[in-house]
Amino acid sequence: MASHWLTVLSWCSLGAAALSLVAILADIYVFGHRQRMRVMEAVWPVTALYFGPIAVWAYYRWARAATPPTRTHGDHTPDPTPGRHPMAMPMGPPTRPLWQSVAIGVSHCGAGCTLGDVVGEVLVFSAGLTLFGARLGAMYAVDFALAFLLGIVFQYFAVAPMRGLGFKDGVVAALKADTLSLIAFEVGMFGWMALMYFVFRPRFEPNQVEYWFLMQLGMVLGFVTSYPANWWLIKRGVKERM
């Protein structure tokens, strides 16, 4: 049986994450601080699922202040560049320190991983799936497949608009930019999941609040292990500065 303090801590952490998610969503959609890059309107709330109030701080410090005025209803100025991606944005010199750009890039990758892992683990647990006789193996397989798919989708809607790419070139660029980053994120989180499964006692299941608190820690660890990979990708020009 879980210690009382761990149960209380888990509820507090998950509650803070839920409030942080609502706060970011309200600021974007209720108070109208829309993101210039629309995919970030999903990334920031998802990041709040595991970073909680820290994600709110980063959003207000790095993203909200940089939010441009929303277009007026009657502004229908066409994009002057033929064949350009409909959400393409003009590129300019970097306006933020590299470490911040890398952190935002990791959060972008982490959003796909987080959603994939949450959905995957609920599916595996609900269906009672196993791989090689272990539920952890099924979680790894399903989590990675969903995280990879969602990660590429998230990356496509970042890199294609920034580079003005069509669908095929955008998908290729997304694969190049996100594959290493995503694998690095999953290395940290899967390592943590292995500790949860083989070492930690008692072992918690996805129908327990303590499990999801521990998964929050695993996602933070995934963020840490993915940071060097994103730094390298951005420095090499494989991934755009965000």
Secondary structure, DSSP 8 states (H G I E B T S, - for coil): ---HHHHHHHHHHHHHHHHHHHHHHIIIIIS----SSTTHHHHHHHHHHHHTHHHHHHIIIIIITT------TT-----SSTT--TT--------S-HHHHHHHHHHHHHHHHHHHHHHHHHHHHHHT--BTTBHHHHHHHHHHHHHHHHHHHHHHHHHHHHHT--HHHHHHHHHHHHHHHHHHHHHHHHHHHHHHHHTSSS---TTSHHHHHHHHHHHHHHHHHHHHHHHHHHHTTSS---
